[in-house]
Amino acid sequence: MQEKILKKAKGKSFLPMEVVNPNSAGIDVGDSIHAVAVPKDRDKQSVRSFGTMSCDLQEIANWLEKCGVETIALESTGVYWKPLFNNLIGYGFEVYLVNARHVKSVTGRKSDQCDAQWLQQLHSCGLLKSSYLPDNEQESLGTLVRYRKTLTEESSRFVLRMQKALELMNIKLHTVISDLMGKTGTAILEAIIAGERNAANFLPLINSRVKADHQTIVKSLQGSWRAEQLFTLTESYKCYKFFKERIATCDKEIEAQLQQYAALRNEGEVPITESYKEAHGQLTLKRKSKCTPKFDARSFLKSVLGVDVLAIYGMSELGALTILAETGTDMSKWATEKHFVSWLNLCPNNKISGGKLISSKLMKKKPNPASQAFRMAANAVQRSDNWLGDYFRHMKSKGGNKYAIVASANKIATIYYKMVNNHVEFTPMDLKQYQKKRKNAKIAYLEKKLELLKKQIA
């Protein structure tokens, strides 16, 4: 039966796909081996495997030049593609970084050589699109901002370990004060580490802003002082202090990178920040939260982007820094704001077949750092007294908290795109005007439904 089908298939005339990129190559990237495929007429061995050392990367580039390759499709695997990508760009090749989810191997045997050939065939027919790639300044800033986030997460883990050690000794300090690592909590922890055990002796360390009464605080500091838990408490506190020092050092490096970024965007001019004005007695800098960078990020962001994106409701300095590091300043890489929110995975993934909507759920993938920053900004506006806060509460009543976060993040991302792309400042809508507009839209919708019902009855 199969032989008959094969004979019929051979007898039919098939239209081959048009070759768009005749001088193309495909590379399957790995940790220890790079499989490279070129057109079959360029070399006796059209598929070769190379190592991943620097000398091997140069050998790959030389072989591709010998084979007359001009454009290359590179699979984005972990971080293994970056050294090879930079090396090929340096040799003048046009390199497409292809999403591994968009490239699926043909059925049959699975190997690196087969994947490389499949990449080459798809790229030669012009079926592949390059992924979004940051420029050098953006990539440098992104590396530092992501590293800062890692340091912050590590420091938070040691705070949890300190709370666990206190809980196991039945020291309820973290239930009495709002922030264990605040001024009062830090002073008490340092006293405990120094050897103080009498609960009454901790009272002079209590800040006047603490709302709990002294009797409650004394009760919370009475427990069993176990030696092993005191040891873990001391070590966790030292680790926490170490990571806070590393975060401060990282902030200085981020500030230096932002100065270069701002100078590049403004023909060598660096903005006069609030920190500079404070140092020269021209301004008193406002107190910032613990997680916010200590330098004046707002001035740098305004200088680099050309607009004050922190004017958007819910947007924080750290969130705006993360978005800048992930998306850069050139919004033209996304054709419209809808393409931008789709890249952020903040819109429904509509699946339509036969004219019917089958599914509209979000794609099941981890949000990138920029998408997370927009979601955090959306979460921050839910109790605010403005039109975005009212929109969040309306969406929450409609579909729940998660639905409201995604919908509000979509709104904030759209505003951000228009501000940066068109260089316009944020002009918020009046809350009463927004509520009136929403009510009129609801009235128009109900009137339309009423007309349809009247027609059905008639």
C-alpha positions as CSV (number, residue, x, y, z in Angstrom):
1,M,0.0,0.0,0.0
2,Q,2.8,2.4,0.9
3,E,4.7,1.6,-2.3
4,K,1.6,2.6,-4.4
5,I,1.2,5.9,-2.5
6,L,4.9,6.6,-3.1
7,K,4.6,5.9,-6.9
8,K,1.6,8.2,-7.1
9,A,3.5,10.9,-5.3
10,K,6.5,10.6,-7.6
11,G,4.2,10.9,-10.6
12,K,2.7,14.2,-9.5
13,S,4.3,17.5,-10.2
14,F,5.2,19.5,-7.0
15,L,6.0,23.2,-6.9
16,P,9.3,23.7,-5.0
17,M,9.5,26.7,-2.7
18,E,11.3,29.8,-4.0
19,V,14.8,30.2,-2.7
20,V,15.1,33.7,-1.2
21,N,18.5,33.4,0.5
22,P,20.7,31.2,-1.7
23,N,23.8,32.0,0.3
24,S,22.4,30.9,3.7
25,A,23.6,28.7,6.5
26,G,22.1,27.2,9.6
27,I,23.8,26.6,12.9
28,D,22.5,24.5,15.8
29,V,24.1,25.9,18.9
30,G,25.3,23.9,21.9
31,D,27.5,24.1,24.9
32,S,30.3,21.9,23.5
33,I,29.4,21.5,19.8
34,H,28.1,23.8,17.1
35,A,26.6,22.0,14.1
36,V,26.9,24.1,10.9
37,A,25.0,23.4,7.6
38,V,25.6,25.2,4.3
39,P,24.1,24.6,0.8
40,K,25.0,21.1,-0.6
41,D,26.9,22.6,-3.6
42,R,29.3,24.7,-1.5
43,D,31.5,21.9,0.0
44,K,31.9,18.1,-0.2
45,Q,30.8,18.0,3.4
46,S,27.8,20.3,3.7
47,V,27.3,19.7,7.4
48,R,30.2,20.0,9.9
49,S,30.5,20.0,13.7
50,F,32.8,22.4,15.4
51,G,33.9,23.0,19.0
52,T,33.0,26.0,21.0
53,M,36.4,27.5,21.9
54,S,37.4,30.9,20.5
55,C,39.7,29.3,17.9
56,D,36.8,27.0,16.8
57,L,34.5,30.1,16.4
58,Q,37.1,31.6,14.1
59,E,37.3,28.4,12.2
60,I,33.5,28.4,11.7
61,A,33.6,32.0,10.3
62,N,36.5,31.1,7.9
63,W,34.7,28.1,6.6
64,L,31.5,30.0,6.1
65,E,33.4,32.7,4.1
66,K,35.0,30.0,2.0
67,C,31.6,28.6,1.2
68,G,30.3,32.0,0.1
69,V,27.7,32.3,2.9
70,E,26.2,35.8,3.5
71,T,23.3,35.2,5.9
72,I,23.1,32.8,8.9
73,A,20.2,31.4,11.0
74,L,21.3,30.9,14.6
75,E,19.2,29.1,17.1
76,S,18.9,30.9,20.5
77,T,19.9,28.3,23.0
78,G,20.5,29.6,26.5
79,V,23.5,32.0,26.5
80,Y,25.6,29.8,24.3
81,W,24.7,31.7,21.1
82,K,26.2,35.0,22.3
83,P,29.9,34.4,21.7
84,L,29.3,32.9,18.3
85,F,26.8,35.6,17.4
86,N,29.3,38.4,18.3
87,N,32.1,36.6,16.4
88,L,30.0,36.2,13.2
89,I,28.8,39.9,13.3
90,G,32.4,40.9,13.6
91,Y,33.1,39.0,10.3
92,G,30.3,40.9,8.6
93,F,27.7,38.2,8.3
94,E,24.0,38.9,8.5
95,V,22.9,36.8,11.5
96,Y,19.3,35.9,12.3
97,L,18.7,34.9,15.9
98,V,15.8,32.5,15.7
99,N,13.5,31.5,18.6
100,A,13.8,27.8,19.3
101,R,10.1,27.5,19.7
102,H,9.5,28.7,16.2
103,V,11.8,26.2,14.6
104,K,10.8,22.6,14.9
105,S,12.8,19.7,13.4
106,V,11.4,17.5,10.7
107,T,9.9,14.2,11.8
108,G,12.3,11.3,12.0
109,R,15.8,11.2,13.5
110,K,16.7,14.0,15.9
111,S,20.3,15.2,15.8
112,D,22.3,18.4,15.8
113,Q,23.2,17.9,12.2
114,C,19.6,17.4,11.2
115,D,18.5,20.6,13.1
116,A,21.3,22.6,11.4
117,Q,20.1,21.4,7.9
118,W,16.5,22.2,8.8
119,L,17.5,25.7,9.9
120,Q,19.4,26.2,6.6
121,Q,16.5,25.0,4.5
122,L,14.0,27.3,6.3
123,H,16.3,30.3,6.1
124,S,17.0,29.7,2.4
125,C,13.3,30.0,1.8
126,G,12.9,33.1,3.9
127,L,10.7,31.5,6.5
128,L,12.6,32.7,9.6
129,K,12.4,36.0,11.5
130,S,15.1,37.3,13.7
131,S,14.4,37.8,17.4
132,Y,14.6,41.2,19.1
133,L,18.2,42.1,19.9
134,P,19.4,44.9,22.1
135,D,22.2,47.3,21.1
136,N,25.5,47.4,23.1
137,E,24.5,50.1,25.6
138,Q,21.1,48.5,26.2
139,E,22.7,45.1,26.7
140,S,25.3,46.5,29.2
141,L,22.6,48.2,31.2
142,G,20.4,45.1,31.1
143,T,23.1,42.9,32.4
144,L,23.7,45.2,35.4
145,V,19.9,45.7,36.1
146,R,19.3,41.9,36.0
147,Y,22.3,41.3,38.3
148,R,21.0,43.8,40.8
149,K,17.7,42.0,40.8
150,T,19.5,38.8,41.6
151,L,21.4,40.4,44.5
152,T,18.1,41.8,45.8
153,E,16.4,38.4,45.7
154,E,19.4,36.8,47.5
155,S,19.3,39.4,50.3
156,S,15.6,38.7,50.7
157,R,16.2,35.0,51.2
158,F,18.5,35.8,54.2
159,V,15.8,38.0,55.7
160,L,13.5,35.0,55.6
161,R,16.1,32.9,57.2
162,M,16.5,35.5,60.0
163,Q,12.7,35.4,60.6
164,K,12.8,31.6,60.7
165,A,15.6,31.6,63.3
166,L,13.7,34.1,65.5
167,E,10.5,32.1,65.1
168,L,12.2,28.9,66.1
169,M,13.4,30.7,69.3
170,N,9.8,32.0,69.8
171,I,11.1,35.6,69.4
172,K,8.0,37.3,67.8
173,L,9.7,40.6,66.9
174,H,8.8,40.4,63.2
175,T,5.1,40.2,64.1
176,V,5.3,43.4,66.2
177,I,7.2,45.7,63.9
178,S,6.4,46.1,60.2
179,D,9.9,45.8,58.8
180,L,12.5,43.5,60.4
181,M,15.3,45.2,58.5
182,G,14.2,48.8,59.4
183,K,15.9,51.1,61.8
184,T,14.4,49.4,64.9
185,G,14.7,45.9,63.7
186,T,18.3,46.3,62.6
187,A,19.3,47.8,66.0
188,I,17.7,45.0,67.9
189,L,19.2,42.3,65.7
190,E,22.7,43.8,66.2
191,A,22.1,43.9,70.0
192,I,21.1,40.2,70.0
193,I,24.2,39.3,67.9
194,A,26.3,41.3,70.4
195,G,25.0,39.1,73.3
196,E,22.0,41.0,74.8
197,R,19.3,38.7,76.1
198,N,17.3,40.8,78.6
199,A,14.1,42.0,76.8
200,A,13.8,45.2,78.8
201,N,17.2,46.4,77.6
202,F,16.0,46.5,74.1
203,L,13.5,49.3,74.8
204,P,15.9,52.2,74.3
205,L,16.4,50.9,70.7
206,I,12.7,51.3,69.8
207,N,12.0,54.1,67.4
208,S,9.3,56.5,68.2
209,R,7.5,55.6,65.0
210,V,6.8,52.0,66.1
211,K,3.1,51.8,67.0
212,A,3.3,48.8,69.4
213,D,3.5,49.5,73.1
214,H,6.5,48.7,75.2
215,Q,4.8,45.9,77.0
216,T,4.0,44.1,73.8
217,I,7.6,44.6,72.5
218,V,9.0,43.1,75.8
219,K,6.8,40.1,75.5
220,S,7.8,39.5,71.8
221,L,11.5,39.5,72.8
222,Q,11.2,36.7,75.4
223,G,12.1,33.3,74.1
224,S,14.5,30.4,74.2
225,W,17.9,31.5,73.1
226,R,19.1,28.4,71.3
227,A,22.8,28.4,70.4
228,E,22.3,26.9,66.9
229,Q,19.6,29.4,66.0
230,L,21.7,32.3,67.2
231,F,24.5,31.1,65.0
232,T,22.2,30.9,61.9
233,L,20.8,34.3,62.8
234,T,24.3,35.9,63.0
235,E,25.4,34.3,59.7
236,S,22.2,35.3,57.9
237,Y,22.6,38.9,59.1
238,K,26.2,39.0,57.9
239,C,25.2,37.7,54.5
240,Y,22.4,40.2,54.3
241,K,24.8,43.1,55.0
242,F,27.2,41.7,52.4
243,F,24.5,41.6,49.7
244,K,23.4,45.2,50.6
245,E,27.0,46.3,50.1
246,R,27.1,44.5,46.7
247,I,23.8,46.2,45.7
248,A,25.3,49.6,46.6
249,T,28.4,48.8,44.4
250,C,26.1,47.7,41.6
251,D,24.1,50.9,41.8
252,K,27.3,52.9,41.2
253,E,28.0,50.9,38.1
254,I,24.5,51.3,36.8
255,E,24.7,55.0,37.4
256,A,28.0,55.1,35.4
257,Q,26.4,53.1,32.6
258,L,23.4,55.5,32.6
259,Q,25.8,58.5,32.3
260,Q,27.3,56.9,29.2
261,Y,23.9,56.1,27.8
262,A,22.6,59.7,28.4
263,A,25.8,61.2,26.9
264,L,25.4,59.0,23.8
265,R,21.8,60.1,23.4
266,N,22.4,63.8,24.0
267,E,25.6,64.5,22.0
268,G,27.9,64.1,25.0
269,E,25.8,66.1,27.5
270,V,25.2,64.4,30.9
271,P,22.0,65.6,32.8
272,I,22.4,67.5,36.1
273,T,20.8,65.1,38.5
274,E,19.1,65.8,41.9
275,S,22.0,64.0,43.6
276,Y,24.4,66.6,42.1
277,K,22.1,69.5,43.2
278,E,21.9,68.0,46.7
279,A,25.7,67.8,46.9
280,H,26.0,71.5,46.0
281,G,23.3,72.6,48.5
282,Q,20.7,73.3,45.8
283,L,18.2,70.6,46.7
284,T,17.3,68.3,49.6
285,L,16.8,64.8,48.1
286,K,13.6,63.0,49.1
287,R,13.9,59.8,51.1
288,K,13.6,56.7,49.0
289,S,12.6,53.1,49.9
290,K,15.1,50.4,50.5
291,C,14.8,48.7,47.1
292,T,15.0,51.9,45.1
293,P,18.4,52.9,43.7
294,K,20.1,55.5,45.7
295,F,21.1,57.7,42.7
296,D,18.7,60.0,40.8
297,A,17.4,57.5,38.3
298,R,14.5,59.9,37.2
299,S,16.9,62.5,35.7
300,F,18.8,59.8,33.7
301,L,15.6,58.2,32.5
302,K,14.2,61.5,31.3
303,S,17.5,62.3,29.5
304,V,17.8,59.0,27.8
305,L,14.1,58.5,26.8
306,G,13.3,62.2,26.2
307,V,10.1,62.0,28.3
308,D,9.3,61.5,32.0
309,V,7.9,58.0,32.1
310,L,7.8,58.0,35.9
311,A,4.8,60.4,35.5
312,I,2.8,57.3,34.5
313,Y,0.7,56.1,37.5
314,G,2.3,53.1,39.3
315,M,5.6,53.3,37.5
316,S,8.6,53.1,39.8
317,E,12.3,54.1,39.2
318,L,13.4,50.4,39.3
319,G,10.5,49.4,37.1
320,A,11.3,52.1,34.5
321,L,15.0,51.1,34.6
322,T,14.1,47.5,34.0
323,I,11.9,48.4,31.0
324,L,14.6,50.7,29.5
325,A,17.2,47.9,29.9
326,E,14.9,45.4,28.2
327,T,13.3,47.5,25.4
328,G,15.8,50.4,24.8
329,T,14.8,53.7,23.3
330,D,13.9,52.7,19.7
331,M,10.2,51.8,19.8
332,S,10.1,51.5,16.0
333,K,11.3,47.9,16.4
334,W,7.6,47.2,17.1
335,A,5.3,48.4,14.3
336,T,2.5,49.5,16.7
337,E,1.7,49.5,20.4
338,K,-0.3,46.3,19.8
339,H,2.9,44.5,18.6
340,F,4.6,45.9,21.7
341,V,2.1,44.5,24.2
342,S,2.0,41.2,22.2
343,W,5.8,40.9,22.6
344,L,5.2,41.5,26.4
345,N,2.6,38.8,26.4
346,L,0.0,41.2,27.8
347,C,-2.8,40.6,25.3
348,P,-5.0,37.6,24.5
349,N,-3.4,34.9,22.2
350,N,-6.4,34.6,19.9
351,K,-6.8,31.3,18.0
352,I,-9.4,31.6,15.2
353,S,-10.5,28.7,13.0
354,G,-13.5,28.7,10.6
355,G,-14.3,32.3,11.6
356,K,-14.8,31.2,15.3
357,L,-12.7,32.2,18.3
358,I,-11.4,28.9,19.8
359,S,-9.3,30.3,22.6
360,S,-8.1,33.7,23.8
361,K,-5.9,32.8,26.7
362,L,-2.4,34.2,27.4
363,M,0.5,32.2,26.0
364,K,1.9,29.9,28.7
365,K,5.4,31.3,29.0
366,K,7.4,33.1,31.7
367,P,7.0,36.9,31.5
368,N,10.2,38.7,30.5
369,P,11.6,41.4,33.0
370,A,9.9,44.2,31.1
371,S,6.5,42.5,31.3
372,Q,7.0,41.9,35.0
373,A,7.8,45.6,35.5
374,F,4.5,46.6,33.8
375,R,2.6,44.1,35.8
376,M,4.1,45.5,39.1
377,A,3.1,49.0,38.0
378,A,-0.4,47.8,37.3
379,N,-0.6,46.1,40.7
380,A,0.5,49.4,42.3
381,V,-2.5,51.4,40.9
382,Q,-5.3,49.2,42.2
383,R,-6.0,51.4,45.2
384,S,-5.1,54.7,43.7
385,D,-7.6,57.5,43.2
386,N,-7.1,58.0,39.4
387,W,-8.6,56.7,36.2
388,L,-6.1,53.8,36.0
389,G,-7.0,52.7,39.5
390,D,-10.7,52.9,38.6
391,Y,-10.0,50.9,35.4
392,F,-8.2,48.2,37.5
393,R,-11.1,47.9,39.9
394,H,-13.5,47.6,37.1
395,M,-11.5,44.9,35.4
396,K,-11.1,43.1,38.8
397,S,-14.9,43.0,39.2
398,K,-15.2,41.6,35.7
399,G,-12.5,38.9,35.7
400,G,-10.6,38.7,39.0
401,N,-7.3,40.1,40.2
402,K,-5.0,38.3,37.6
403,Y,-7.2,39.5,34.8
404,A,-7.1,43.0,36.1
405,I,-3.3,43.1,36.4
406,V,-2.8,41.9,32.8
407,A,-5.4,44.4,31.4
408,S,-4.0,47.3,33.4
409,A,-0.4,46.4,32.5
410,N,-1.6,46.4,28.8
411,K,-2.9,50.0,29.3
412,I,0.4,51.2,31.0
413,A,2.5,49.5,28.3
414,T,0.5,51.2,25.6
415,I,0.9,54.6,27.3
416,Y,4.7,54.0,27.7
417,Y,5.0,53.0,24.0
418,K,3.2,56.2,22.8
419,M,5.2,58.4,25.1
420,V,8.6,57.1,24.1
421,N,7.8,56.6,20.4
422,N,6.1,60.0,19.8
423,H,8.0,61.9,22.5
424,V,4.9,63.2,24.3
425,E,4.4,63.7,28.0
426,F,1.9,61.8,30.0
427,T,-1.5,63.6,30.1
428,P,-3.8,61.8,32.6
429,M,-7.5,61.7,32.1
430,D,-9.8,63.2,34.7
431,L,-11.3,60.6,36.9
432,K,-14.9,61.9,36.7
433,Q,-14.6,62.3,32.9
434,Y,-13.3,58.7,32.6
435,Q,-16.2,57.4,34.7
436,K,-18.7,59.3,32.7
437,K,-17.2,58.0,29.4
438,R,-17.4,54.4,30.7
439,K,-21.0,54.8,31.8
440,N,-22.0,56.3,28.5
441,A,-20.4,53.3,26.7
442,K,-22.3,50.9,29.0
443,I,-25.6,52.7,28.2
444,A,-24.9,52.5,24.5
445,Y,-24.1,48.8,24.8
446,L,-27.4,48.1,26.7
447,E,-29.4,50.2,24.2
448,K,-28.0,48.2,21.4
449,K,-28.9,44.9,23.1
450,L,-32.4,46.2,23.8
451,E,-32.9,47.0,20.1
452,L,-31.8,43.5,19.2
453,L,-34.3,42.0,21.6
454,K,-37.1,44.2,20.2
455,K,-36.3,43.0,16.7
456,Q,-36.4,39.3,17.9
457,I,-39.8,39.8,19.5
458,A,-41.2,41.6,16.4
